[in-house]
Amino acid sequence: MVEQSIKYRYDTQLLIEGENLDEDTISDYFNENFDGDCLLAVGDEDLIKIHFHTNEPWKVLEYCRTLGEIYDIVVEDMDRQARGLKG
């Protein structure tokens, strides 16, 4: 059996509730400052959903907290899931 390597270990998802949120500005910040892939930043000026694969989810949480209230936070370890373990 060939073991696959996961480049970005943590699937990080959350909601940001705030004012004057801009998904393009948030996406640009992610692309310029975080190492990861599969970025999804969608919503409107009051609520943005984030989905991002990274090895440093705490940096994502710290940044998003500066934008507003964060909630429904999920950080899943995709490496553990790939090995059939609880993630």
Residue, then its C-alpha position, 0 to 999 in steps of 0.5 A: m500500500v502506498e502512503q499518500s503525503i498530505k501537504y497541508r494537514y489541517d482543514t480549517q473552517l469558521l465563520i466571521e461575523g463583523e462589519n464591512l467584511d470584504e471577501d476579496t480583501i480577506s482572500d488576498y491577505f490569505n494568499e499573501n500571508f499564509d501557506g496553504d491551499c483550497l481557500l474559500a472565503v465567501g459571504d457578504e459584508d456581515l458574514i464570511k465563511i472561511h475554508f482553508h487547508t494549512n499547517e498553521p491553523w492558529k494563524v488563520l484564527e488569530y487573523c480572522r479574530t481581528l476582523g470580527e467575531i469568529y464561531d463555528i470553528v472546526v479544525e480537522d486533522m486530515d492526516r489522522q483521517a487519512r490513516g483512519l483515525k478520529g480527526 
